[in-house]
């Protein structure tokens, strides 16, 4: 864990962010008593590799009329009438 005063943090922000990216926790302190006021840590990176086209192919079927207009009474229900 690395500690830095508010002044040091303003002056060396890039270096402190690099420390956080490397997994270190940075505590920013304030005042003469150097009380902790903020913590700088890296944002966890997503482990997702993105989408895979066709991943669910054949898992479910979409009916040929899935986009037909709603019946009038159901449409009125959705519209709160």
N, C-alpha and C positions, 0 to 999 in steps of 0.2 A: 504494500500500500504506500502510495506517495502522497505527501501533504504539500499544499501550496497556498500561500496567502492570496487574497483577492488581487493584489497588485501583481504578484507573480503569475497568476492565472491569466490576467489581461495581457501581460507581456509575452507569455509563453504558451498561449492557447494551443497552437498547432502541435507543439511538443507534448503537451498534456493529452491531447486527443490521440496522438500516436501511441502513448503509453497505454491508454484505455483500449485501443484497438489490439494491442498485444496481450490484452487480458489483465492488465493491472488496474486496480481501483485507485482513483485520484480523489482525495478529499480537499475541498476548497474551504479555507478558514477565513474568519473575519474578526476584526477588532484586535485590541492589544492582548486579550486573553486567548486569541486564536481559537475561537469556538467554531466547530464544524457547521457549515451552512449549506453545503452542496456536495454531491457526489457525482463524479464523472465515470461512467462505465460504457463499454461498447454495447451497441444495439445488436442483439442476437441475429445472426444471418439465417435466412430461410434455407431449409434443407431441400426445398422443393426443386425439382428439375424441370418444372414447367408442365404443360399439359401434353398428353400423348393422344394424338388423333386416333379415333376409332377404339379407344380403350374399352368402352362399354358396348361395342357393336354386338348385336344379337342378344343382349341382356334383357331388353324390353322392346315392345312394339308400339308404334304410334298409329292410331287408327287413321284411315283415309279421310275421315270427316272431322279431325280434331280442331280445325279452324272454322267450323260452321258457326253461324250467328247463334247467340243464346236465344232460347225461347222467350217470348215477350214477358211472361210472368216472372221468370228468373232474372231477366234483365232489370225489371222494376225493383226486385228485391235488392239487387246490387246497388241500384241508384237510390235506395232508401225511400221508395215511393209506396 
